Each structure stands twice: as structure tokens, then as C-alpha cells.
Amino acid sequence: MSVALIGFACNFKTAAGNKLANILKADWYDTDLMIAEQQKTSIAQLIKTDEKAFREMERKAVLSIPTENTVLSAGGGVPLNAETMKHIKQHYTVVWLRSNVETVSERLRGDYSRPLHDKLTKEELAEFIAQRNEIYQQYADYTLFTDNKTSSAVASEIAAILNR
């Protein structure tokens, strides 16, 4: 079984994905970590320099990942590419990790490594999240709210959902 975690920033895609892979005894891949390591720079810098080029790096990263017995923590923008998501939907069970705007805002506080939304007002952030949520919703097989939860709890809940 392979699982892809999608969703907006600060919803434990990385932390819960790593823990979920341990629970499922699966391989774990995080597109942002892969790209940052490959490019020897931060995701923030890549997005600031050329977001379109970064989105192509995301697409290539996803297509390079083995699809058997894998947990994929997809960067928040991966679902913007329909071709990439077609591949993901063919090979993975897709779990959308989400939370309310207040939770995201609180988790983002003081984090200036996210150039697409680190300078947004709470109202602008809410609109940005709403736009992304429309996209995430189209692809999700399951939706799990992460408000008031730890990454360990989220990983355990995903494992329980998958084992039903």
C-alpha cells in the first residue's frame, strides 16, 4: 500500500508522514526535502527565484519516487499540477491533512521560510487556504483534520483509516 499526504503548510505532512512510514514499515519520501537536498538550497529560495521552475522540480520528484509500499509527503503545491496528481491518484491512497485558518496561522507564527504566505494578513491567508482547499478536496480519498493534534496522533489516525 502506498499513501500520499497532501495539504496546506503546517499540517504535519512531513512529521506525520515520516512516523506513518515507520508504522506501515514503508519507505518515506518528502518532495520538499528531496528537492532542497538535490538543489542544495532552501525551498523558500527556489520559490523566490523561480516558482514555475520549482513546480517542475516537484513534478519530476514525484515521478521519480517508487510507488510500492511508499509514504509520500507532497509539498503543498504538488496538487496544483493535474498531471502529477493523475500519477499520484493512480498509485497512492491520497490523504488530505487540513486544519482551520487559526491553527495554520498559529503554526506559521514566526516562520518566515514560506515565501508564498509568510507576509499575508490573516484574511489573505484564509483566502489562500480556501483556494488551495478546493484543489486538495478534488483529489482526497480521505480527509483528516489536524487541529489540536500532534504529528504522532495524526500518523496513528491515518494508519487506522488505512487498516479499516
C-alpha positions in Angstrom: 0.0 0.0 0.0 1.2 3.5 -0.8 -0.1 6.7 0.7 0.3 10.3 -0.4 -0.2 13.1 2.1 -1.4 16.4 0.7 -2.5 19.7 2.2 -1.5 23.2 3.2 1.6 24.0 5.1 1.8 23.2 8.8 -0.5 20.2 8.7 2.2 17.6 9.6 2.7 16.2 6.1 6.4 15.8 6.8 6.4 14.8 10.5 3.3 12.6 10.3 4.5 11.1 7.0 7.8 10.0 8.5 6.0 8.5 11.5 3.4 6.8 9.3 6.1 5.2 7.2 7.5 3.7 10.4 4.1 2.4 11.4 3.4 0.9 8.0 7.0 -0.3 7.5 7.1 1.7 4.2 9.6 3.9 2.5 9.1 7.6 3.1 9.7 10.4 0.6 9.2 14.1 1.1 9.2 16.2 -2.1 10.4 19.4 -0.4 13.3 17.6 1.4 14.3 15.8 -1.8 14.4 19.0 -3.8 16.2 21.0 -1.2 18.8 18.3 -0.9 19.2 17.9 -4.6 19.4 21.7 -5.3 21.5 22.4 -2.2 19.3 25.3 -1.2 16.0 26.0 0.6 12.5 25.6 -0.9 11.9 29.3 0.0 14.9 30.4 -2.1 13.8 28.2 -5.0 10.3 29.6 -4.9 11.5 33.2 -4.6 13.9 32.6 -7.6 11.5 30.9 -10.0 8.3 29.3 -8.7 7.5 27.8 -12.1 10.8 26.0 -12.2 10.3 24.8 -8.7 6.9 23.3 -9.6 8.6 21.4 -12.4 11.1 20.1 -9.9 8.2 18.9 -7.7 6.6 17.1 -10.7 9.9 15.3 -11.5 10.4 14.4 -7.8 7.0 12.8 -7.6 7.5 10.9 -10.8 10.9 9.6 -9.6 9.6 8.1 -6.4 8.9 4.3 -6.2 5.1 3.7 -5.9 5.1 0.5 -4.0 5.0 0.5 -0.2 5.6 4.2 0.0 4.5 7.2 2.1 4.8 10.4 0.1 4.7 13.7 1.9 3.8 16.0 -1.0 4.7 19.7 -0.9 1.7 21.9 -0.5 1.8 23.0 -4.2 2.1 19.5 -5.7 -1.7 19.2 -6.2 -1.6 22.3 -8.5 -0.3 20.1 -11.3 -3.0 17.9 -12.7 -0.6 15.6 -14.5 1.3 15.0 -11.2 -1.9 14.3 -9.4 -3.1 11.9 -12.1 0.0 9.9 -11.4 -0.5 10.1 -7.6 -4.1 9.1 -7.8 -3.2 6.0 -9.9 -0.6 4.8 -7.4 -1.5 6.1 -4.0 -4.3 6.5 -1.5 -4.5 10.2 -1.0 -5.0 11.6 2.5 -5.7 15.4 2.8 -4.4 16.8 6.0 -6.1 20.0 6.9 -6.9 22.4 9.7 -8.7 25.7 10.2 -7.1 29.1 9.4 -6.5 29.8 13.1 -4.4 26.6 13.5 -2.4 27.3 10.4 -1.8 31.0 11.4 -0.7 29.9 14.9 1.6 27.2 13.5 3.1 29.7 11.0 3.8 32.4 13.6 7.4 33.3 13.4 8.1 31.0 10.4 9.5 33.2 7.6 10.6 30.3 5.4 7.4 30.2 3.4 7.5 33.0 0.8 4.1 32.3 -0.7 2.3 33.2 2.5 4.6 34.3 5.3 3.7 38.0 4.7 -0.1 37.5 4.3 -2.6 39.0 6.7 -4.9 36.5 8.4 -7.7 37.4 5.9 -5.3 36.9 2.9 -4.1 33.6 4.4 -7.7 32.4 4.8 -8.4 33.2 1.1 -5.2 31.4 0.0 -6.1 28.4 2.1 -9.6 28.4 0.7 -8.3 28.4 -2.9 -5.9 25.5 -2.1 -8.6 23.6 -0.3 -10.7 23.5 -3.4 -7.8 21.8 -5.2 -7.0 19.4 -2.3 -10.6 18.3 -2.0 -10.8 17.1 -5.6 -8.0 14.6 -5.0 -8.5 13.4 -1.5 -9.6 9.8 -0.8 -9.7 10.7 3.0 -9.6 13.9 4.9 -8.1 14.2 8.3 -8.2 17.4 10.4 -5.0 18.1 12.3 -6.3 20.8 14.7 -5.3 20.2 18.3 -3.3 17.1 17.4 0.3 16.0 17.4 2.0 14.6 14.4 2.2 11.2 16.2 -1.6 11.3 16.7 -2.1 12.2 13.0 0.1 9.3 11.9 -1.8 6.9 14.1 -5.1 8.1 12.8 -4.0 7.7 9.2 -2.8 4.2 9.9 -6.1 3.3 11.5 -8.0 4.7 8.5 -5.9 2.7 6.1 -6.3 -0.5 8.1 -10.1 -0.4 8.0 
